[in-house]
Amino acid sequence: SSSSNNNNNNNNSNNMSSSCHPISFLKRCFSVALLLLSIVLVSALIFHQQTRLSQDVQPALAFIILWGALIWLSMVEGSQAAMVGLAPVDRRLYKETHPISYQICEYSHQGDNLDRYLMGRQFMVCALVFLINMAGAPITEDVVLVKNLSSPLMDVLVKSGLALILVTAMFGQLSKQMNASHCQLDFLNTHFATLTVYVAMGIEASGLLHVSYLVRMIVARCAGKEVETNEAPRTKIQSVLFWGHVLFSVTLLMFAFVVTFVAIVQGKTTVWEGVSPLLAGLLLVGLIVIIGMLEGMQVAFSAVSQMSREERGASAQRACDLLFREDGRALSGFMIGRQVCVVSCFFLMARLTTIKMAPEDEGNILGVSDGVQKFFETGFLGALITANVASIAWQLVASTFPLAFLGNPLAYFLLRLCLLVEATGMASGSWVLAALHEKLTGFHDDEVYIETEDERAASGHGDTPVYEDDMGHLIGGAFPANHELPAAAVEATSFAMFSLCGESSESSEEEALAQDDPLLPDDDVELGAATTL
């Protein structure tokens, strides 16, 4: 298998060299240059002490915290794709070759642990993005890094926060998701991944996110269905502990909203100057809706991909036709554009909800002590609101009512917006970063170790889905495994990562016509178990 895989990689590399698409090449060059410039500008902000964390601590420490958070975020994002993709696979197949991956999956795939991990992991993403915002985002609009630097460049990259958005999306999220989607075993086979899993499970066990279980129960009751579980019914003691965690989570979330809105009304957040409290409150509500739609859309698309055209109905079919057009190439474009849009909204949420007392402000919020006030200023409450209300809750609704979710006109508008963002090429450098990361780490496709799904089934080790019905679960949202996408999805193939320019669209279209493409809108669409975010 290894020999065959290497030959295939060499052949495809040769094909790419001879069929380099100029537009793809220019997009990736442009994106890489933009990324490098963004890194320089964000670093300059930190060392000029023009970010919040660099003012509170030493700039060097703020710089280390920034990159530490980005590296951990990349593991959180990548391990999610790997763990969801490996969930249906017989773990005995990789017990000897990848012992750490085996131990992680042996623990996280028992019972409903995967749902618990995904829930805790969602809070980790929000918390890390909020920390990155504190470390690398400018605190004022009067940013001066280099004299005579053109004002438009400063406004677009620095003052708007686009530089930090690009660094976070490309380095901290997309490039690792791309590799983890088809090198799941190699990506997960580290103790860093083990630490990440246990931290996520610990966050879920703390009860911070148990309000989401209450939301799931309410949504399931509205649908008239029962949420499938792989565990026995709770004992009396377990029920008492569970509902105690739910009560704690609901109370904490309500308290977080009260503190945040009081801070907004009193003008004690990091919101931009000139934004009135009323406008800031409306922006907060609007961002919750937009983030929720973006988070839920991928879960809904995963659900409807298992339906026939007739089952989808006219309302959702419009969005599906757009997403699954061009033999599935729009799917990868949506995922990339969606990731950029989501992280952009996360930074806006951080700006709106992070509490900051000005030197001239008198009295702490709600009259709390100075120690509690310092805790408010960590951004924890904003991350809690974002994870529970703007992310997990919408994913649960989308997994239960996918057709109604996609039938919403806002979903179609956001789908168009995501495709437009990807088409600009600003995030195309992610493929270059993914290629470099894959080369440096020596990752191999999963098929090298565990063969394809059909080959596993033929040898008596067929895949077993985690749940028969994904309703009420969070496994509908990870970056799709590469081998589950059609070869026509140019930007989603692992081969495209080995070259700056990638394959030409003409070549990919010929490949698509040569096979029975599962993503054509007229056919049943089957993305496999790893189509979750």
SEPAVEX-984060 format. One record per residue (C-alpha): residue number from 0; residue in one letter; x, z, y. Coordinates in nm, 2 decimals, decimal comma. Example, Ala and Ser with C-alpha at 12.3 -4.5 7.8 and 13.67 -1.06 7.14 Angstrom:
BEGIN
- 0; a; 1,23; 0,78; -0,45
- 1; s; 1,37; 0,71; -0,11
This chain:
BEGIN
- 0; s; 0,00; 0,00; 0,00
- 1; s; 0,28; 0,09; 0,24
- 2; s; 0,45; -0,24; 0,17
- 3; s; 0,13; -0,44; 0,23
- 4; n; 0,06; -0,25; 0,55
- 5; n; 0,40; -0,32; 0,69
- 6; n; 0,37; -0,69; 0,61
- 7; n; 0,03; -0,70; 0,78
- 8; n; 0,17; -0,53; 1,09
- 9; n; 0,46; -0,77; 1,11
- 10; n; 0,24; -1,07; 1,06
- 11; n; 0,00; -0,95; 1,33
- 12; s; 0,28; -0,88; 1,56
- 13; n; 0,41; -1,23; 1,53
- 14; n; 0,06; -1,37; 1,59
- 15; m; 0,03; -1,16; 1,90
- 16; s; 0,36; -1,29; 2,04
- 17; s; 0,24; -1,64; 2,00
- 18; s; -0,11; -1,59; 2,13
- 19; c; -0,06; -1,35; 2,43
- 20; h; -0,36; -1,35; 2,65
- 21; p; -0,25; -1,36; 3,02
- 22; i; -0,55; -1,16; 3,15
- 23; s; -0,49; -0,88; 2,89
- 24; f; -0,12; -0,88; 2,98
- 25; l; -0,19; -0,85; 3,35
- 26; k; -0,44; -0,58; 3,30
- 27; r; -0,20; -0,37; 3,10
- 28; c; 0,08; -0,42; 3,34
- 29; f; -0,14; -0,33; 3,63
- 30; s; -0,27; -0,02; 3,45
- 31; v; 0,08; 0,10; 3,35
- 32; a; 0,21; 0,06; 3,70
- 33; l; -0,09; 0,24; 3,84
- 34; l; -0,04; 0,52; 3,59
- 35; l; 0,33; 0,56; 3,68
- 36; l; 0,24; 0,57; 4,05
- 37; s; -0,03; 0,82; 3,98
- 38; i; 0,21; 1,05; 3,80
- 39; v; 0,45; 1,03; 4,09
- 40; l; 0,18; 1,11; 4,34
- 41; v; 0,03; 1,40; 4,15
- 42; s; 0,38; 1,55; 4,10
- 43; a; 0,45; 1,51; 4,47
- 44; l; 0,13; 1,69; 4,55
- 45; i; 0,24; 1,98; 4,33
- 46; f; 0,59; 2,01; 4,46
- 47; h; 0,47; 1,98; 4,82
- 48; q; 0,24; 2,28; 4,74
- 49; q; -0,08; 2,08; 4,83
- 50; t; -0,27; 2,18; 4,51
- 51; r; -0,44; 2,51; 4,46
- 52; l; -0,23; 2,63; 4,17
- 53; s; 0,10; 2,53; 4,33
- 54; q; 0,01; 2,74; 4,63
- 55; d; -0,09; 3,04; 4,42
- 56; v; 0,22; 3,03; 4,20
- 57; q; 0,55; 2,85; 4,20
- 58; p; 0,52; 2,47; 4,21
- 59; a; 0,74; 2,44; 3,90
- 60; l; 0,51; 2,66; 3,71
- 61; a; 0,21; 2,46; 3,83
- 62; f; 0,38; 2,14; 3,71
- 63; i; 0,44; 2,30; 3,36
- 64; i; 0,08; 2,42; 3,34
- 65; l; -0,05; 2,07; 3,44
- 66; w; 0,14; 1,90; 3,16
- 67; g; 0,08; 2,18; 2,91
- 68; a; -0,30; 2,14; 2,97
- 69; l; -0,27; 1,76; 2,94
- 70; i; -0,09; 1,78; 2,61
- 71; w; -0,33; 2,03; 2,47
- 72; l; -0,62; 1,82; 2,59
- 73; s; -0,48; 1,52; 2,41
- 74; m; -0,47; 1,73; 2,08
- 75; v; -0,83; 1,85; 2,14
- 76; e; -0,96; 1,50; 2,19
- 77; g; -0,76; 1,34; 1,91
- 78; s; -0,82; 1,61; 1,65
- 79; q; -1,20; 1,57; 1,71
- 80; a; -1,19; 1,21; 1,61
- 81; a; -0,97; 1,29; 1,31
- 82; m; -1,18; 1,58; 1,18
- 83; v; -1,51; 1,39; 1,21
- 84; g; -1,36; 1,08; 1,05
- 85; l; -1,22; 1,27; 0,75
- 86; a; -1,53; 1,48; 0,69
- 87; p; -1,69; 1,24; 0,43
- 88; v; -1,35; 1,17; 0,25
- 89; d; -1,26; 1,35; -0,07
- 90; r; -1,00; 1,60; 0,03
- 91; r; -0,82; 1,58; -0,30
- 92; l; -0,69; 1,24; -0,21
- 93; y; -0,46; 1,37; 0,06
- 94; k; -0,39; 1,73; -0,06
- 95; e; -0,03; 1,65; -0,16
- 96; t; 0,06; 1,40; 0,11
- 97; h; -0,09; 1,59; 0,41
- 98; p; -0,10; 1,96; 0,33
- 99; i; -0,18; 2,08; 0,68
- 100; s; -0,46; 1,82; 0,73
- 101; y; -0,59; 1,93; 0,39
- 102; q; -0,60; 2,30; 0,49
- 103; i; -0,76; 2,22; 0,83
- 104; c; -1,03; 2,01; 0,67
- 105; e; -1,08; 2,25; 0,37
- 106; y; -1,17; 2,52; 0,63
- 107; s; -1,35; 2,32; 0,90
- 108; h; -1,56; 2,11; 0,66
- 109; q; -1,71; 2,41; 0,48
- 110; g; -2,07; 2,48; 0,55
- 111; d; -2,16; 2,41; 0,91
- 112; n; -1,80; 2,48; 1,04
- 113; l; -1,76; 2,13; 1,17
- 114; d; -2,05; 2,19; 1,41
- 115; r; -1,90; 2,52; 1,52
- 116; y; -1,57; 2,35; 1,59
- 117; l; -1,72; 2,07; 1,78
- 118; m; -1,91; 2,31; 2,00
- 119; g; -1,61; 2,53; 2,08
- 120; r; -1,40; 2,22; 2,13
- 121; q; -1,64; 2,10; 2,40
- 122; f; -1,58; 2,41; 2,60
- 123; m; -1,20; 2,36; 2,56
- 124; v; -1,23; 2,02; 2,71
- 125; c; -1,42; 2,14; 3,01
- 126; a; -1,19; 2,44; 3,06
- 127; l; -0,87; 2,23; 3,03
- 128; v; -1,00; 1,97; 3,28
- 129; f; -1,09; 2,24; 3,52
- 130; l; -0,74; 2,38; 3,48
- 131; i; -0,59; 2,04; 3,54
- 132; n; -0,80; 2,01; 3,85
- 133; m; -0,66; 2,34; 3,99
- 134; a; -0,30; 2,23; 3,91
- 135; g; -0,31; 1,87; 4,03
- 136; a; -0,59; 1,80; 4,27
- 137; p; -0,54; 1,81; 4,65
- 138; i; -0,70; 2,11; 4,82
- 139; t; -0,74; 1,95; 5,16
- 140; e; -0,81; 1,60; 5,29
- 141; d; -0,51; 1,62; 5,52
- 142; v; -0,26; 1,51; 5,25
- 143; v; 0,08; 1,40; 5,37
- 144; l; 0,34; 1,32; 5,10
- 145; v; 0,55; 1,04; 5,24
- 146; k; 0,56; 0,93; 5,60
- 147; n; 0,43; 0,58; 5,68
- 148; l; 0,26; 0,56; 5,33
- 149; s; -0,03; 0,32; 5,37
- 150; s; -0,36; 0,50; 5,43
- 151; p; -0,57; 0,30; 5,19
- 152; l; -0,34; 0,38; 4,90
- 153; m; -0,35; 0,75; 4,99
- 154; d; -0,73; 0,75; 5,02
- 155; v; -0,79; 0,56; 4,69
- 156; l; -0,53; 0,74; 4,47
- 157; v; -0,48; 1,08; 4,61
- 158; k; -0,76; 1,19; 4,84
- 159; s; -1,03; 1,06; 4,60
- 160; g; -0,86; 1,22; 4,30
- 161; l; -0,83; 0,88; 4,12
- 162; a; -0,46; 0,94; 4,05
- 163; l; -0,53; 1,26; 3,86
- 164; i; -0,83; 1,10; 3,68
- 165; l; -0,62; 0,82; 3,55
- 166; v; -0,34; 1,05; 3,43
- 167; t; -0,60; 1,27; 3,25
- 168; a; -0,80; 0,99; 3,10
- 169; m; -0,51; 0,77; 2,98
- 170; f; -0,25; 1,03; 2,88
- 171; g; -0,48; 1,33; 2,79
- 172; q; -0,77; 1,15; 2,62
- 173; l; -0,79; 0,78; 2,55
- 174; s; -0,44; 0,71; 2,41
- 175; k; -0,47; 1,00; 2,16
- 176; q; -0,82; 0,91; 2,06
- 177; m; -0,71; 0,56; 1,99
- 178; n; -0,44; 0,67; 1,75
- 179; a; -0,64; 0,95; 1,59
- 180; s; -0,93; 0,71; 1,52
- 181; h; -0,73; 0,52; 1,26
- 182; c; -0,44; 0,75; 1,19
- 183; q; -0,65; 1,06; 1,12
- 184; l; -0,44; 1,21; 0,85
- 185; d; -0,11; 1,18; 1,03
- 186; f; -0,25; 1,30; 1,36
- 187; l; -0,41; 1,61; 1,21
- 188; n; -0,11; 1,71; 1,00
- 189; t; 0,05; 1,95; 1,25
- 190; h; 0,03; 2,32; 1,32
- 191; f; -0,06; 2,24; 1,68
- 192; a; -0,39; 2,09; 1,54
- 193; t; -0,43; 2,41; 1,33
- 194; l; -0,40; 2,62; 1,64
- 195; t; -0,65; 2,40; 1,83
- 196; v; -0,90; 2,43; 1,55
- 197; y; -0,88; 2,81; 1,53
- 198; v; -0,91; 2,84; 1,91
- 199; a; -1,22; 2,62; 1,91
- 200; m; -1,37; 2,82; 1,63
- 201; g; -1,29; 3,15; 1,81
- 202; i; -1,46; 3,03; 2,12
- 203; e; -1,78; 2,94; 1,92
- 204; a; -1,76; 3,28; 1,75
- 205; s; -1,75; 3,46; 2,08
- 206; g; -2,11; 3,36; 2,15
- 207; l; -2,03; 3,19; 2,48
- 208; l; -2,21; 2,87; 2,37
- 209; h; -2,49; 3,01; 2,15
- 210; v; -2,75; 2,91; 2,41
- 211; s; -2,69; 2,56; 2,26
- 212; y; -2,83; 2,68; 1,93
- 213; l; -3,15; 2,79; 2,11
- 214; v; -3,17; 2,45; 2,27
- 215; r; -3,13; 2,29; 1,93
- 216; m; -3,41; 2,49; 1,78
- 217; i; -3,64; 2,40; 2,07
- 218; v; -3,56; 2,03; 2,05
- 219; a; -3,61; 2,03; 1,67
- 220; r; -3,95; 2,21; 1,71
- 221; c; -4,05; 1,94; 1,97
- 222; a; -3,96; 1,67; 1,71
- 223; g; -4,14; 1,85; 1,44
- 224; k; -3,83; 1,85; 1,22
- 225; e; -3,59; 2,10; 1,06
- 226; v; -3,22; 2,09; 1,14
- 227; e; -3,03; 2,02; 0,82
- 228; t; -2,78; 2,29; 0,72
- 229; n; -2,51; 2,32; 0,45
- 230; e; -2,53; 2,70; 0,45
- 231; a; -2,76; 2,96; 0,29
- 232; p; -3,03; 3,13; 0,51
- 233; r; -2,89; 3,41; 0,72
- 234; t; -2,91; 3,77; 0,60
- 235; k; -3,07; 4,03; 0,82
- 236; i; -2,74; 4,14; 0,96
- 237; q; -2,63; 3,79; 1,03
- 238; s; -2,97; 3,72; 1,20
- 239; v; -2,92; 4,03; 1,43
- 240; l; -2,57; 3,92; 1,52
- 241; f; -2,68; 3,56; 1,58
- 242; w; -2,96; 3,65; 1,81
- 243; g; -2,74; 3,90; 1,98
- 244; h; -2,50; 3,62; 2,06
- 245; v; -2,78; 3,40; 2,18
- 246; l; -2,90; 3,67; 2,42
- 247; f; -2,55; 3,72; 2,54
- 248; s; -2,50; 3,35; 2,60
- 249; v; -2,83; 3,30; 2,78
- 250; t; -2,76; 3,60; 3,01
- 251; l; -2,41; 3,48; 3,08
- 252; l; -2,52; 3,13; 3,16
- 253; m; -2,79; 3,26; 3,40
- 254; f; -2,53; 3,48; 3,57
- 255; a; -2,30; 3,18; 3,60
- 256; f; -2,57; 2,98; 3,77
- 257; v; -2,65; 3,27; 4,01
- 258; v; -2,29; 3,32; 4,11
- 259; t; -2,22; 2,95; 4,15
- 260; f; -2,53; 2,88; 4,37
- 261; v; -2,46; 3,19; 4,58
- 262; a; -2,11; 3,07; 4,63
- 263; i; -2,24; 2,72; 4,73
- 264; v; -2,48; 2,86; 4,98
- 265; q; -2,21; 3,08; 5,13
- 266; g; -1,97; 2,80; 5,14
- 267; k; -1,72; 2,97; 4,91
- 268; t; -1,64; 2,69; 4,67
- 269; t; -1,38; 2,41; 4,68
- 270; v; -1,63; 2,15; 4,78
- 271; w; -1,53; 1,90; 5,05
- 272; e; -1,55; 1,99; 5,41
- 273; g; -1,86; 1,87; 5,59
- 274; v; -2,08; 1,89; 5,27
- 275; s; -2,38; 2,11; 5,34
- 276; p; -2,49; 2,37; 5,08
- 277; l; -2,81; 2,17; 5,02
- 278; l; -2,62; 1,85; 4,95
- 279; a; -2,37; 2,03; 4,73
- 280; g; -2,66; 2,17; 4,53
- 281; l; -2,82; 1,83; 4,49
- 282; l; -2,48; 1,68; 4,39
- 283; l; -2,45; 1,95; 4,12
- 284; v; -2,78; 1,87; 3,97
- 285; g; -2,71; 1,50; 3,99
- 286; l; -2,38; 1,54; 3,82
- 287; i; -2,54; 1,75; 3,54
- 288; v; -2,78; 1,46; 3,47
- 289; i; -2,51; 1,19; 3,48
- 290; i; -2,27; 1,38; 3,26
- 291; g; -2,55; 1,46; 3,02
- 292; m; -2,65; 1,10; 3,00
- 293; l; -2,30; 0,98; 2,94
- 294; e; -2,24; 1,25; 2,68
- 295; g; -2,57; 1,18; 2,50
- 296; m; -2,55; 0,80; 2,51
- 297; q; -2,27; 0,77; 2,25
- 298; v; -2,46; 1,01; 2,02
- 299; a; -2,77; 0,80; 2,06
- 300; f; -2,58; 0,48; 2,01
- 301; s; -2,44; 0,62; 1,69
- 302; a; -2,79; 0,71; 1,57
- 303; v; -2,95; 0,37; 1,65
- 304; s; -2,65; 0,19; 1,50
- 305; q; -2,80; 0,29; 1,16
- 306; m; -3,13; 0,13; 1,24
- 307; s; -3,26; -0,22; 1,20
- 308; r; -3,37; -0,42; 1,50
- 309; e; -3,73; -0,36; 1,42
- 310; e; -3,68; 0,02; 1,40
- 311; r; -3,51; 0,03; 1,74
- 312; g; -3,80; -0,10; 1,93
- 313; a; -3,80; -0,30; 2,25
- 314; s; -3,70; -0,01; 2,48
- 315; a; -3,37; 0,07; 2,31
- 316; q; -3,29; -0,28; 2,19
- 317; r; -3,20; -0,40; 2,54
- 318; a; -2,91; -0,15; 2,56
- 319; c; -2,81; -0,22; 2,19
- 320; d; -2,80; -0,60; 2,26
- 321; l; -2,56; -0,53; 2,54
- 322; l; -2,34; -0,28; 2,35
- 323; f; -2,32; -0,48; 2,03
- 324; r; -2,27; -0,82; 2,19
- 325; e; -1,96; -1,03; 2,13
- 326; d; -1,93; -0,90; 1,77
- 327; g; -1,88; -0,54; 1,88
- 328; r; -1,62; -0,59; 2,15
- 329; a; -1,84; -0,43; 2,41
- 330; l; -1,85; -0,11; 2,20
- 331; s; -1,48; -0,03; 2,26
- 332; g; -1,52; -0,12; 2,63
- 333; f; -1,81; 0,12; 2,67
- 334; m; -1,61; 0,40; 2,51
- 335; i; -1,31; 0,35; 2,74
- 336; g; -1,53; 0,31; 3,05
- 337; r; -1,74; 0,61; 2,95
- 338; q; -1,44; 0,83; 2,91
- 339; v; -1,31; 0,75; 3,26
- 340; c; -1,66; 0,81; 3,40
- 341; v; -1,70; 1,14; 3,22
- 342; v; -1,36; 1,28; 3,32
- 343; s; -1,43; 1,17; 3,68
- 344; c; -1,76; 1,36; 3,68
- 345; f; -1,58; 1,67; 3,53
- 346; f; -1,34; 1,67; 3,82
- 347; l; -1,63; 1,65; 4,06
- 348; m; -1,80; 1,93; 3,88
- 349; a; -1,49; 2,14; 3,91
- 350; r; -1,47; 2,07; 4,28
- 351; l; -1,83; 2,17; 4,33
- 352; t; -1,84; 2,48; 4,11
- 353; t; -1,49; 2,63; 4,14
- 354; i; -1,51; 2,94; 4,37
- 355; k; -1,25; 2,99; 4,64
- 356; m; -1,25; 3,26; 4,91
- 357; a; -1,10; 3,15; 5,24
- 358; p; -0,87; 3,40; 5,42
- 359; e; -1,12; 3,46; 5,69
- 360; d; -1,41; 3,52; 5,44
- 361; e; -1,54; 3,88; 5,45
- 362; g; -1,69; 4,04; 5,14
- 363; n; -1,68; 3,92; 4,78
- 364; i; -1,96; 3,73; 4,61
- 365; l; -2,25; 3,96; 4,52
- 366; g; -2,03; 4,25; 4,63
- 367; v; -1,81; 4,25; 4,32
- 368; s; -1,47; 4,40; 4,30
- 369; d; -1,15; 4,21; 4,38
- 370; g; -1,06; 4,18; 4,02
- 371; v; -1,40; 4,03; 3,93
- 372; q; -1,38; 3,80; 4,23
- 373; k; -1,04; 3,67; 4,10
- 374; f; -1,21; 3,60; 3,77
- 375; f; -1,48; 3,40; 3,94
- 376; e; -1,21; 3,19; 4,10
- 377; t; -1,06; 3,08; 3,77
- 378; g; -1,33; 2,82; 3,72
- 379; f; -1,45; 2,98; 3,40
- 380; l; -1,82; 2,99; 3,52
- 381; g; -1,82; 2,62; 3,62
- 382; a; -1,67; 2,52; 3,28
- 383; l; -1,93; 2,73; 3,10
- 384; i; -2,21; 2,55; 3,30
- 385; t; -2,06; 2,21; 3,23
- 386; a; -2,02; 2,27; 2,86
- 387; n; -2,36; 2,42; 2,79
- 388; v; -2,59; 2,25; 3,03
- 389; a; -2,42; 1,92; 3,11
- 390; s; -2,28; 1,83; 2,77
- 391; i; -2,38; 2,00; 2,45
- 392; a; -2,76; 2,03; 2,54
- 393; w; -2,78; 1,66; 2,61
- 394; q; -2,60; 1,56; 2,30
- 395; l; -2,85; 1,76; 2,09
- 396; v; -3,14; 1,60; 2,26
- 397; a; -2,99; 1,25; 2,21
- 398; s; -2,93; 1,32; 1,84
- 399; t; -3,30; 1,41; 1,80
- 400; f; -3,46; 1,14; 2,03
- 401; p; -3,21; 0,86; 2,03
- 402; l; -3,46; 0,58; 2,10
- 403; a; -3,63; 0,76; 2,39
- 404; f; -3,28; 0,85; 2,52
- 405; l; -3,16; 0,49; 2,53
- 406; g; -3,50; 0,36; 2,65
- 407; n; -3,43; 0,54; 2,98
- 408; p; -3,34; 0,29; 3,25
- 409; l; -3,06; 0,52; 3,37
- 410; a; -2,89; 0,48; 3,03
- 411; y; -2,88; 0,10; 3,07
- 412; f; -2,74; 0,14; 3,42
- 413; l; -2,47; 0,38; 3,30
- 414; l; -2,39; 0,14; 3,01
- 415; r; -2,33; -0,14; 3,26
- 416; l; -2,13; 0,09; 3,48
- 417; c; -1,90; 0,19; 3,19
- 418; l; -1,84; -0,17; 3,09
- 419; l; -1,76; -0,25; 3,46
- 420; v; -1,51; 0,03; 3,48
- 421; e; -1,34; -0,08; 3,17
- 422; a; -1,34; -0,45; 3,28
- 423; t; -1,13; -0,35; 3,59
- 424; g; -0,84; -0,28; 3,36
- 425; m; -0,75; 0,05; 3,53
- 426; a; -0,74; 0,22; 3,19
- 427; s; -0,59; -0,06; 2,99
- 428; g; -0,25; 0,12; 2,99
- 429; s; -0,40; 0,36; 2,73
- 430; w; -0,33; 0,09; 2,47
- 431; v; 0,04; 0,09; 2,58
- 432; l; 0,06; 0,47; 2,56
- 433; a; -0,11; 0,46; 2,22
- 434; a; 0,14; 0,21; 2,09
- 435; l; 0,44; 0,41; 2,22
- 436; h; 0,29; 0,73; 2,07
- 437; e; 0,23; 0,57; 1,74
- 438; k; 0,58; 0,42; 1,73
- 439; l; 0,75; 0,75; 1,82
- 440; t; 0,56; 0,96; 1,57
- 441; g; 0,57; 0,71; 1,29
- 442; f; 0,19; 0,73; 1,23
- 443; h; 0,04; 0,51; 0,96
- 444; d; -0,32; 0,39; 0,91
- 445; d; -0,52; 0,61; 0,68
- 446; e; -0,56; 0,33; 0,43
- 447; v; -0,19; 0,36; 0,35
- 448; y; -0,27; 0,71; 0,20
- 449; i; -0,63; 0,71; 0,09
- 450; e; -0,72; 0,33; 0,07
- 451; t; -1,04; 0,19; 0,22
- 452; e; -1,39; 0,33; 0,17
- 453; d; -1,48; 0,06; -0,08
- 454; e; -1,16; 0,12; -0,28
- 455; r; -1,22; 0,50; -0,28
- 456; a; -1,57; 0,44; -0,41
- 457; a; -1,44; 0,20; -0,68
- 458; s; -1,20; 0,47; -0,80
- 459; g; -1,46; 0,74; -0,83
- 460; h; -1,38; 0,91; -0,50
- 461; g; -1,66; 0,78; -0,28
- 462; d; -1,73; 0,92; 0,06
- 463; t; -2,00; 1,19; 0,10
- 464; p; -2,18; 1,22; 0,43
- 465; v; -2,17; 1,56; 0,59
- 466; y; -2,54; 1,55; 0,66
- 467; e; -2,81; 1,32; 0,54
- 468; d; -2,97; 1,34; 0,89
- 469; d; -2,75; 1,40; 1,19
- 470; m; -3,04; 1,53; 1,40
- 471; g; -2,94; 1,84; 1,58
- 472; h; -2,57; 1,80; 1,51
- 473; l; -2,27; 1,71; 1,73
- 474; i; -2,10; 1,47; 1,49
- 475; g; -2,25; 1,17; 1,66
- 476; g; -1,99; 1,14; 1,94
- 477; a; -1,62; 1,09; 1,83
- 478; f; -1,42; 0,78; 1,90
- 479; p; -1,48; 0,54; 1,60
- 480; a; -1,23; 0,51; 1,33
- 481; n; -1,05; 0,18; 1,37
- 482; h; -1,12; 0,07; 1,01
- 483; e; -1,49; 0,11; 1,08
- 484; l; -1,50; -0,14; 1,36
- 485; p; -1,50; -0,52; 1,31
- 486; a; -1,18; -0,71; 1,35
- 487; a; -1,34; -0,89; 1,64
- 488; a; -1,33; -0,58; 1,85
- 489; v; -1,00; -0,69; 2,01
- 490; e; -0,93; -0,38; 2,22
- 491; a; -1,02; -0,15; 1,93
- 492; t; -0,78; -0,28; 1,67
- 493; s; -0,47; -0,10; 1,59
- 494; f; -0,28; -0,43; 1,59
- 495; a; -0,35; -0,47; 1,96
- 496; m; -0,17; -0,15; 2,03
- 497; f; 0,17; -0,29; 1,91
- 498; s; 0,19; -0,53; 2,20
- 499; l; 0,16; -0,50; 2,58
- 500; c; -0,05; -0,82; 2,59
- 501; g; -0,25; -0,80; 2,27
- 502; e; -0,43; -1,07; 2,09
- 503; s; -0,61; -1,35; 2,26
- 504; s; -0,99; -1,35; 2,27
- 505; e; -1,00; -1,70; 2,11
- 506; s; -0,80; -1,57; 1,81
- 507; s; -1,03; -1,27; 1,77
- 508; e; -1,34; -1,48; 1,79
- 509; e; -1,21; -1,70; 1,50
- 510; e; -1,15; -1,38; 1,30
- 511; a; -1,50; -1,25; 1,37
- 512; l; -1,66; -1,58; 1,25
- 513; a; -1,46; -1,56; 0,93
- 514; q; -1,62; -1,23; 0,82
- 515; d; -1,96; -1,08; 0,78
- 516; d; -1,97; -0,88; 1,10
- 517; p; -2,17; -0,55; 1,07
- 518; l; -2,22; -0,52; 1,44
- 519; l; -2,42; -0,83; 1,51
- 520; p; -2,75; -0,72; 1,69
- 521; d; -2,97; -0,90; 1,44
- 522; d; -2,83; -0,71; 1,14
- 523; d; -2,83; -0,34; 1,05
- 524; v; -2,54; -0,18; 1,22
- 525; e; -2,32; 0,06; 1,03
- 526; l; -2,04; 0,22; 1,21
- 527; g; -1,96; 0,48; 0,95
- 528; a; -1,92; 0,86; 0,96
- 529; a; -1,65; 0,85; 1,23
- 530; t; -1,86; 0,71; 1,51
- 531; t; -1,88; 1,04; 1,69
- 532; l; -1,74; 1,18; 2,02
